[in-house]
């Protein structure tokens, strides 16, 4: 019963924030338009980049052109969802909260702060157009492939990829409890860009690190492999292991950070 009440409260707050943030976004239509146009241009340029490469080769790291198109679409889809929800939220603004002492007022609110940060600055309107273009790219890549596709499996792995990404963001944001790092999320963004390329092009320690320590393989490559029925059972086990480890680690670091937090606002 208590869980149901809590979920209803969180859902109601999320809807309220969504309405308010949408109203704010619509007040500045020009900025909204240019931001989305910029994202679409970025997608097109990445596709052109890979198209130019595939005029010279048939596969890259065992990945066909169709698979890479789906990979690019998956990268854009996951990041668009993240930007529309938890990435635009309080986690990205943690350095400012810590520097100005604003975290104090957030901590006394009767909500789970990590959950609250998922929707406090949500912007579904901002993410809608990139999500549409990403889905179109994924559908096109799947349509030109000769392989059978498993859409339910793909969506299932996408869900877990988003959860891993969420835990990873919590871990990076928690660094600010010890030292305020304004560029924390820039580090995240630059690292995630490695996921636009097939994980198989990385070898040895680099591939292991990008699968386990910085899980771009789990977040981006594994869903694509699941779609085309190429995700090995061992890779699925690795993904679940990474998810559990990141969940435990994010909770541990976040809770330790909260216990040592002292207002430093000025």
C-alpha positions as CSV (number, residue, x, y, z in Angstrom):
1,X,0.0,0.0,0.0
2,X,2.7,2.4,1.0
3,X,4.6,1.6,-2.3
4,X,1.5,2.3,-4.3
5,X,1.0,5.7,-2.6
6,X,4.6,6.6,-3.2
7,X,4.4,5.6,-6.9
8,X,1.2,7.6,-7.4
9,X,2.8,10.6,-5.8
10,X,5.9,10.4,-7.9
11,X,3.8,9.9,-11.0
12,X,1.7,12.9,-10.2
13,X,4.8,15.1,-9.6
14,X,6.3,13.9,-12.9
15,X,3.2,14.9,-14.8
16,X,3.1,18.3,-13.2
17,X,6.8,18.9,-14.0
18,X,6.2,17.7,-17.6
19,X,3.4,20.2,-18.1
20,X,5.4,23.1,-16.6
21,X,8.5,22.3,-18.5
22,X,6.6,22.0,-21.8
23,X,5.0,25.4,-21.2
24,X,8.4,26.9,-20.6
25,X,9.8,25.2,-23.7
26,X,7.0,26.5,-25.9
27,X,7.7,30.1,-24.8
28,X,11.0,29.9,-26.8
29,X,10.1,28.2,-30.0
30,X,13.1,29.5,-31.9
31,X,15.6,27.9,-29.5
32,X,13.6,24.7,-29.5
33,X,13.6,24.6,-33.3
34,X,17.3,25.3,-33.7
35,X,18.3,22.7,-31.0
36,X,16.3,20.0,-32.8
37,X,17.6,21.0,-36.3
38,X,21.1,20.8,-34.9
39,X,20.5,17.3,-33.6
40,X,19.0,16.2,-36.9
41,X,22.0,17.6,-38.8
42,X,24.3,15.7,-36.4
43,X,22.5,12.4,-37.2
44,X,22.7,13.0,-40.9
45,X,26.4,13.8,-40.7
46,X,27.1,10.6,-38.8
47,X,25.2,8.6,-41.3
48,X,27.1,10.2,-44.2
49,X,30.4,9.5,-42.4
50,X,29.6,5.7,-42.1
51,X,28.2,5.7,-45.7
52,X,31.5,7.0,-46.9
53,X,33.4,4.3,-45.1
54,X,31.2,1.5,-46.3
55,X,31.8,2.5,-49.9
56,X,35.3,1.1,-49.3
57,X,34.6,-1.8,-47.1
58,X,31.7,-4.3,-46.6
59,X,32.0,-4.7,-42.8
60,X,33.6,-2.9,-39.8
61,X,34.5,-5.2,-37.0
62,X,32.0,-7.7,-38.3
63,X,29.2,-5.2,-38.5
64,X,27.4,-4.5,-41.8
65,X,26.2,-1.1,-42.9
66,X,22.6,-2.0,-41.8
67,X,23.8,-2.9,-38.3
68,X,25.7,0.3,-38.0
69,X,22.7,2.4,-39.1
70,X,20.7,0.7,-36.3
71,X,23.6,1.4,-33.9
72,X,23.6,5.1,-34.8
73,X,19.8,5.2,-34.4
74,X,20.0,3.3,-31.1
75,X,22.7,5.7,-29.8
76,X,20.4,8.7,-30.7
77,X,17.3,7.0,-29.3
78,X,18.8,6.2,-25.9
79,X,20.5,9.6,-25.5
80,X,17.3,11.4,-26.6
81,X,15.3,9.6,-23.9
82,X,18.1,10.3,-21.3
83,X,18.2,14.0,-22.2
84,X,14.5,14.3,-22.0
85,X,14.4,12.8,-18.5
86,X,17.2,12.1,-16.0
87,X,20.1,13.7,-17.8
88,X,18.4,17.1,-18.1
89,X,17.5,16.8,-14.4
90,X,19.3,17.5,-11.2
91,X,22.2,15.2,-11.9
92,X,23.5,17.5,-14.6
93,X,23.1,20.5,-12.3
94,X,24.7,18.9,-9.2
95,X,27.8,21.1,-9.3
96,X,25.7,24.2,-9.2
97,X,23.5,22.9,-6.5
98,X,26.6,22.0,-4.4
99,X,28.3,25.3,-5.1
100,X,25.3,27.4,-4.2
101,X,24.1,25.3,-1.3
102,X,20.8,24.6,-3.1
103,X,20.9,20.9,-2.4
104,X,19.8,21.6,1.2
105,X,16.3,22.6,0.1
106,X,16.1,19.6,-2.2
107,X,17.1,17.1,0.6
108,X,14.3,18.2,2.9
109,X,11.6,17.5,0.3
110,X,9.4,14.5,0.9
111,X,10.7,12.7,-2.2
112,X,13.4,10.3,-3.2
113,X,16.0,12.7,-4.6
114,X,17.4,10.2,-7.2
115,X,13.9,9.6,-8.4
116,X,13.0,13.3,-8.4
117,X,16.0,14.1,-10.5
118,X,14.6,11.8,-13.3
119,X,11.6,14.1,-13.9
120,X,12.3,17.5,-12.2
121,X,13.5,19.0,-15.5
122,X,11.9,16.6,-17.9
123,X,11.5,17.7,-21.5
124,X,9.6,15.2,-23.6
125,X,9.0,17.9,-26.2
126,X,12.7,18.5,-26.7
127,X,13.3,14.8,-27.1
128,X,10.4,14.0,-29.4
129,X,11.8,14.9,-32.7
130,X,15.2,13.2,-32.2
131,X,13.4,10.1,-31.0
132,X,11.3,10.1,-34.1
133,X,14.3,10.4,-36.4
134,X,16.2,7.8,-34.4
135,X,13.3,5.3,-34.8
136,X,13.1,6.0,-38.5
137,X,16.9,5.3,-38.8
138,X,16.5,2.1,-36.8
139,X,13.6,0.9,-38.9
140,X,15.5,1.7,-42.2
141,X,18.6,-0.1,-41.0
142,X,16.5,-3.1,-40.0
143,X,14.6,-3.1,-43.3
144,X,17.8,-3.2,-45.5
145,X,19.3,-6.0,-43.5
146,X,18.9,-9.6,-44.6
147,X,18.9,-10.9,-41.0
148,X,15.8,-11.7,-39.0
149,X,15.0,-9.2,-36.3
150,X,13.7,-9.7,-32.7
151,X,12.0,-6.4,-31.8
152,X,10.7,-7.5,-28.3
153,X,14.2,-8.6,-27.3
154,X,15.7,-5.3,-28.6
155,X,13.2,-3.2,-26.6
156,X,13.9,-5.4,-23.5
157,X,17.6,-4.8,-23.8
158,X,17.1,-1.1,-24.5
159,X,15.2,-0.8,-21.1
160,X,18.1,-2.3,-19.3
161,X,20.6,-0.1,-21.2
162,X,18.8,3.0,-20.0
163,X,18.8,1.7,-16.4
164,X,22.6,1.1,-16.6
165,X,23.1,4.6,-18.1
166,X,21.0,6.1,-15.2
167,X,23.1,4.4,-12.6
168,X,26.3,5.5,-14.4
169,X,25.1,9.1,-14.3
170,X,24.4,8.8,-10.5
171,X,28.0,7.6,-10.0
172,X,29.5,10.5,-11.9
173,X,27.2,13.0,-10.2
174,X,28.2,11.7,-6.8
175,X,31.8,12.8,-7.4
176,X,30.6,16.3,-6.5
177,X,30.0,15.3,-2.9
178,X,33.8,15.1,-2.6
179,X,35.0,17.7,-5.1
180,X,32.9,20.0,-7.3
181,X,33.6,19.2,-10.9
182,X,31.7,21.5,-13.3
183,X,32.6,19.3,-16.3
184,X,31.3,16.0,-14.9
185,X,28.6,15.6,-17.4
186,X,30.9,16.7,-20.3
187,X,33.0,13.7,-19.4
188,X,29.9,11.5,-19.6
189,X,28.9,12.9,-23.0
190,X,32.4,12.6,-24.5
191,X,32.7,9.0,-23.2
192,X,29.3,8.0,-24.5
193,X,30.3,9.1,-28.0
194,X,32.5,6.0,-28.2
195,X,29.3,4.0,-28.3
196,X,28.4,5.2,-31.8
197,X,31.0,2.7,-33.1
198,X,30.7,-1.1,-33.0
199,X,32.2,-2.4,-29.8
200,X,34.1,-5.0,-31.8
201,X,36.5,-2.4,-33.3
202,X,38.0,-2.1,-29.8
203,X,40.4,-4.7,-28.7
204,X,41.9,-6.1,-25.5
205,X,41.8,-3.9,-22.4
206,X,40.0,-1.1,-24.2
207,X,37.1,-3.4,-25.2
208,X,36.9,-4.8,-21.6
209,X,36.9,-1.3,-20.1
210,X,34.2,-0.1,-22.5
211,X,32.0,-3.1,-21.6
212,X,32.4,-3.3,-17.8
213,X,34.0,-0.1,-16.4
214,X,32.4,2.4,-18.8
215,X,29.6,0.3,-20.2
216,X,29.1,1.8,-23.7
217,X,28.9,-1.7,-25.1
218,X,26.0,-2.7,-22.8
219,X,24.2,0.6,-23.5
220,X,24.5,0.8,-27.3
221,X,26.0,-2.3,-29.0
222,X,24.2,-5.0,-27.1
223,X,20.7,-3.8,-28.0
224,X,21.6,-3.8,-31.7
225,X,23.1,-7.3,-31.4
226,X,19.9,-8.4,-29.6
227,X,17.7,-7.0,-32.5
228,X,19.6,-9.1,-35.0
229,X,19.8,-12.2,-32.8
230,X,23.5,-11.9,-32.4
231,X,23.7,-11.2,-28.6
232,X,25.5,-14.1,-26.9
233,X,24.2,-15.5,-23.7
234,X,27.6,-14.6,-22.1
235,X,27.1,-11.0,-23.2
236,X,23.6,-11.0,-21.7
237,X,25.1,-12.3,-18.5
238,X,27.7,-9.5,-18.5
239,X,25.0,-6.9,-19.1
240,X,23.0,-8.1,-16.1
241,X,26.2,-8.3,-14.0
242,X,27.1,-4.7,-14.9
243,X,23.6,-3.6,-14.1
244,X,23.6,-5.1,-10.6
245,X,27.2,-3.9,-9.9
246,X,26.3,-0.3,-11.1
247,X,23.1,-0.4,-9.0
248,X,25.0,-1.3,-5.9
249,X,27.9,1.0,-6.6
250,X,25.6,4.0,-7.4
251,X,23.6,3.5,-4.2
252,X,26.7,3.1,-2.1
253,X,28.5,6.2,-3.5
254,X,25.4,8.3,-3.4
255,X,24.6,7.4,0.2
256,X,28.1,7.9,1.4
257,X,28.2,11.2,-0.4
258,X,24.9,12.4,1.3
259,X,26.2,11.4,4.7
260,X,29.4,13.6,4.3
261,X,27.6,16.4,2.6
262,X,27.8,19.8,4.2
263,X,26.2,22.9,2.7
264,X,28.9,24.9,0.9
265,X,26.8,27.6,-0.7
266,X,27.9,31.1,-0.9
